[in-house]
Every structure is written in C-alpha cells, then in structure tokens.
Amino acid sequence: MNRAARAFWLDRPGEGRIRDVDLPVPAGDEVLVRSLFSGVSRGTETLVFRGGVPESQHAAMRAPFQEGDFPAPVKYGYLNVGVVEEGPERLVGRTVFCLYPHQTRYVVPADAVTVVPDTVPAERAVLAGTVETAVNALWDAAPLIGDRIAVVGGGMVGSSVAALLARFPGVSVQLVDADPARAKIARALGVDFALPGDAEGERDLVVHASATEQGLARSLELLSAEGTVIELSWYGDRKVSLPLGEAFHSRRLVIRSSQVGTVSPRRAGRSYADRLALALDLLADPALDALVTGESAFDELPDLLPKLASGELPALCHRIRYEDTE
C-alpha cells in the first residue's frame, strides 16, 4: 500500500507550498484515507492564509487535525472527502467525510470519519462542514413557522443557512448581499434576493454572516421589535463598531452569537457526530451544488489561495480534486 502523501502547508502568511509526507501504518482502530476532494472555505481559510487569526484565538481556531501553529507554518483545513483504503472491514472501500486539511492521503482514528450516504455525491459532500455550521446556527436561532427571516451575507455559510431555511414551512427568506451576482445563487436555493439597501424590514429573525460591521448594522435595522440577530461572522483581528444607541434598546433587539465549536445548548442531547450525520443527510438536495463555485487540482493550491484571499477569484466553496495526484 502506498505510504507516501503530499500536503498543503502555509509557510508564512500569504505564501504556501506542497510538502511530502510519510504516513504511518494504521493501527487497528485507525483508517488510511485516499482523498477524492477537499473544499476551501473562503472566509475562514483565507483569514488563516493572510495571518489574520488573533493570538487570543489561536487555541479556539485550531482545526481538528491541524499541524503547526498560527500564524505559520501551519497545515489547516477541515473539508475532506475520501475513500478508506485500510482499516476496519466495515469502512474499507467506503466514501467518508473527515475534518482534515488538504492532503492526498492521511491516517486518522476510525471514529474521526463519517460515512457519506449513498444519496450524496462525493463532490457535494465537501460541503458537510459548512452545512453542519448552518444546522447549529438554526438550532440556536430556533425559527418558527411563518417567520420573516433575512440572511445577511451570501457567502458559503450564509447561503447554507438560507438553503436550509428554504425548507421551513411558511417561512419567508431573503438573502441579502452587496454582490448582485449572488442573486443567481439565491434563485438556485429557492429564496428571494435583495441588495442591502433594498432588503425588506420587519424581520422576526436575521442571520448575519457577512463578516462586516456594515452588514451587522444593517441586520439590526432589518429587525422587527423584539427581533434577534444570530451572529455567525468571524472577524478575526478586526474591530467592529455597532449602532447600539438609536432604536436598539427601545425596540428590545437581541444579538446572539453562534459558533460551530459547541453543539447548540438548545440541542444539548445531540453529539457532534449526530450533527455531522444530519448535515450529510441534508446534502442529498442537489440545490446545494450552487454553493460550489469552482474547482481546481490539488497541485494548484499554492497559486490558488492568494487569488481567493485577495478576491481576484470570487468563490463560496472552491473544490479541490485529487484524481491527478498519484
């Protein structure tokens, strides 16, 4: 069995390269996985790429199988789909999802992989980590039948939330983004679209995922009295100013954070494994293919990430394929 592998490392902020890796022989409770696809989550991974993780959050931001430390050198990533080549008989030959960085082959504990349902193509399964974030956010938000909801920020996370909300009965969902090109994604997901200045107000619930203070301020403006903003954005080392005067107190508005690192207290009886399995089941919906906006070969990662980080290459989830890496 091939024990050689290659992995993408961030050598220093703004510069990465592919390194050779020697894999260990899997123990009895481990699996050897050959990568088929991985995903670049543009928001978080480009923040890491530019060295924007604040020192106070180095521990909180660690990915499950990260190597190295922030800001660099570091091997970072968490959206990987592959095939089990060695391990327990029940898993050999199965397509699995793992919170692993960009690497051609890897060895992890068997309980770190989740089998991808037969109803979900491997290409789409790279979205599982982000859809899991959306599931947790909606557990925190607890939307009700008939709610009027805005999702501000049509990136990967915001669009995933909008896609799941589109399934709720009687709910009116509007995806709000400054980029008019996101209207096409909204249509594919089955929700309305508006530019920030045109968004409908009097929303019972707003989910904010634009990672801008302008987006968060607009989210507060869109709320009805007693309404809630669920804050999903990760700002890294940036400071954020908010208009907490004006109508914030008189309308009794609420801002609540949501973070995938902890299972929502509203679902305290669910495990991380339960949440991820649910996310993978939800990916049977082909409408979610709209969240994958590009694809590149693994060997292109050193040139690709600077373009994603600078915005030269617009993207939600950019998929990495490994078929040419042998």
N, C-alpha and C positions, 0 to 999 in steps of 0.2 A: 504494500500500500504506500502511496506517495506521502512522504512526511514533510515535504517542502511546501512552503507557503510564502505569500507576499502580502504586506500590509501597508496601508497609507498612514504616514505619520506627519503631524505638524512639527516641523523642525524649529521654527520660530514664527512669531505672529506674521501672517501674510505669506508664508512660504512652507510648502510641504513636499515630501517625496515618498517614493515607494521603497520599502526595505524588505530584504529577505528575512524569512522566519523559519526556524527549525521547530517542528511540532513534537510534543511528547507522545509516547504511546498511551492511548486512552486506558484509564483504569476501568475496573468492572462497572463502576457507576458513572462513567463518562461516555460522551459521544464525539466522534470526529465528523464534522460537517463540512461539505464542499459547498461554497457559496454559489448561488444562482443569481441573486440580485441583492443589492442593498439600496437604501434611499438616503439622499442628503436632505435633511430637514433644514430648509434655507434659513429660517430665523435663528434657531439655536446654534447650528453648526457654523454659520458664518460669523456669529458672535464669538464663538470659540476661535475661529480661524483668524480673526483680526486681533485676538488677545484681549477681548472685552469682558472677560469674567472677573468681577471684583474679587479681591483677595478674601473678603469676608464670606464669599460664597463658594470658595474652591471646594470645600468638602461637600456642600449641598449639591453642587453641579456635577459631581463625578458620575460618569456613566457606569453601568454595572460591570463591564469588562474593560474599562479604561486602563491603559498603561501610561505611566508618566504622570506628570503634574502640570497644572495650569501655571503660567500661560503656555509653556512649551519647554522641551519636546513632549508631545502627548499624542497618544493614539485614541481617537474619540469617534463615537458614533453609536447608534442604537437601533438601526432598522435593517435587519439582515434576514434573508430567506435563503435556505439551502437544503441540501439532501444529506441525510445521515448515511455515511459510508461505513462506519464502525460503531458498535455499541450494543445495547440490549436488543434482542431479536425483535421486540415489538416496535422498535424505532428504525431499524435498518431499512433503507430504501424509502422512508417517509420524507415528505417535504415538511420543513419546520420553520417556524419564526423564532428568532433569538435577538435579544437586545445587545448585539455585538457590533463592533466597529467594522470598517471596510477592510476585509481581509479575504484572501482566496480560499483558505481552509482554516479551521480552528477547532480546538478541543475545549469542551465545556462540560460541566455536570449535566447528566441526562435531564434533571428536573429544571434546567435553565432553558430548555427548548419546548415549544408548544406546537403540536401537530396542526398544520394548516388543513382546514376542512376541504373535502373533495369539491365543494361548491365554489371554492375561492381559487382563482389562478395565482400561481406563484408571483407573477408580475404585479398583481394588485396587492398581495399580502405584505409588501414592504410598507404599506400604509398603516399596518396594525398598531404601531406605537403611537401614531398621531390620533387615530380613531379611539384608542384607549384613553388618551388625554381628553378627547371630546366626551366620551362616556362619563368620565369622572366629573367633568365640568357640569354636565347635565344632572348628575346625581347631586352635586352641590346646588345647582340652580333650581331644581325641582319644578320645572314648568308645569302649568295646569292646562287642561282642555280649554280651548278658546282664547288662550293668551295672545297678546300682540307683542311680538318679540323682534328686536333688531340685533343683528350680529355685526359689530363694527370692526372691520379688518378682515379682508377676504384672502388672507394668506392660507397656509396649509392647515393650521389649527382652526381658524375661524370658519373656513369653508367646510371642514369636517363637522364642526358643530352645526352649521346651517344644514348640511346634508342629513344629519340625524334628526334635527328639529322638523324637517320637511315631512317626516313620518308621523308626527304627532297629530291626533285628530283635532280639527277645528282651529289649529294654530296658524296665525298669520306671521310669516317670517320674511324679513327684509335683510338682505346682505348689503352692507354699506361699505364702500371703499372709494378712495380718491382716484383709483385707476379705472377708467371706463372699460378697459379690456376685461375686467373681472365680471362684467355683465354676462359674458358668454358662459363663464363657469357657473354663475348663479342659475342661468337657464338650464344648464345640464343637470344641476342638482335639484331643480324644481322649486326654486324660491325666487322672490322678487329681488330687484337690484335698485340701488339708488346711490348717487354721489352724495357726499356728506351734507352739502347744502340743500339737497332735495329730499332728504330722508324724512319719513313720517314720524311725528312725535307721539306723545301719549302712549308710550310703550310700557307694558307691565314689567318687562324684563329686557335688559340689554346685556349681551355678552361681548366684552371688549377684548380684541385680540390684535390690535394694530401696532402695539408697542410704540405708540407716540402719545405725547401729552395732549396733542390736539384731538386725537381720537378718543381719549378718555374724557376730556372736557365735553366733546360732542355727545358722548354716551350719556353723560349726566343730563344734558339738555333734552335728550330724546325721551327721558323717563316721565311717566305719569306720577302723580303724588303717591308716596309710599313705595315707589318702584325701586328695583335693585339692579345694580351693575355687578356682574360677575367678571372679575378681572383675571384674565388669562395671560396677559402680556408679561414677558420677561425683559426688563430694561437693562440688565447688566450693570455697567458702571455709570449709567446716565441718571441725572437728577430729573425729577418730574414735578412741575408746578400744576396745581389744581385750583379751580374757582370754587372754594368751599364757603364763600360768602354767598351773595346773590340768593338763589332760591334753595340752596342745599338744605338748610335747616327748616325753613318754613314749609317745604314740601316733604320733609322727613325722608330724604333719599338715603340709600344704603349702597356702599361699595364693599363687596366681599371678595376676598382672594380665593383662587382655586389653583391647586398645584398637584400634578400627577404623582409626585413622590409619595403622597399619602392617600390611601383609599378614603373617599369622602366619608366623614362621620355619619352622614345620612344612610350609609350602607356599611355600617361597621361590621356586619356579619359576613361580608364578602371579602375574599382574599385577592391578592394581586393576580393570582392565576385565574380566578373567576372573571376578573375584569378583562384580562387579556383575551381569554377564550370568548367572551361576549363580543369584544371588538372584532375578532376574526370571523365570528358568525355574521356580524353585520356587514362585513366586506363581501358577502355574496351579491350585494347590489352593484350591478355594472355601472350605475351612475357615478360611483366613486372613482372610476377611471379618470374623470375630469381633473382630479387632484394631481395626477402625474403629468407634468407639463414638459418633460424632456427626458432623454436617455443618452447615456454615454458609456463607453467602455471603461473598465477599471483603470487601465493604463493612462487614461486621460485625466484622472483626478488631480494631479499636480497643476495642470493648466486650467482645469475646470473651476476649482474652488475660488481662485482670485476673481474670476468673472462673475460667479454667483455672489461673492461678498461685496463687490463693487456695484452690483446692479446691472452690469453690462449684459448679463444673461438673466432675464427675468425668469422666475420659477416659483412654483409652490413646492412640490416634491420632485426632485430630479433623480431619476432612477439610474443606478449603476449596474451594468450587466457584466458577467464573469465568464461567458462562454468562450472567450478568446484568450483566457489566461493560462491555459495548460502549457 
